[in-house]
Amino acid sequence: MFDITKDIHSVTTLRRNPGQFIKQLKKNKRAVVLTVKGKAEAVVQDAESYQRLLDIVARADVHEAPRQGLDDVALGRTRPAGEVFNEIRERHGIPR
């Protein structure tokens, strides 16, 4: 969980002690917001946490595609398969 009192730092803080900064990222597994002149500019996190985030997004995409397909059907954004296959054959010169 993000902790606003501990997880927002200036880039200067990172520059002063990068080793300690990385050690803390690995230990607490929380992303850190980096600021420049008081404005949020970047988010940094340890590699393991980032990989976990990528895995979650990949799983979400697996569930999103069928939902989009069902929405297309409900909204009439479909075509008969035979029509689509014929179009592909014509476009790529594939004989029947």
Secondary structure, DSSP 4 states (H G I P E B T S, - for coil): ---TTTSEEEHHHHHH-HHHHHHHHHHH---EEEEETTEEEEEE--HHHHHHHHHHHHHHHHHHHHHHHHHHHHTT----HHHHHHHHHHHHT---
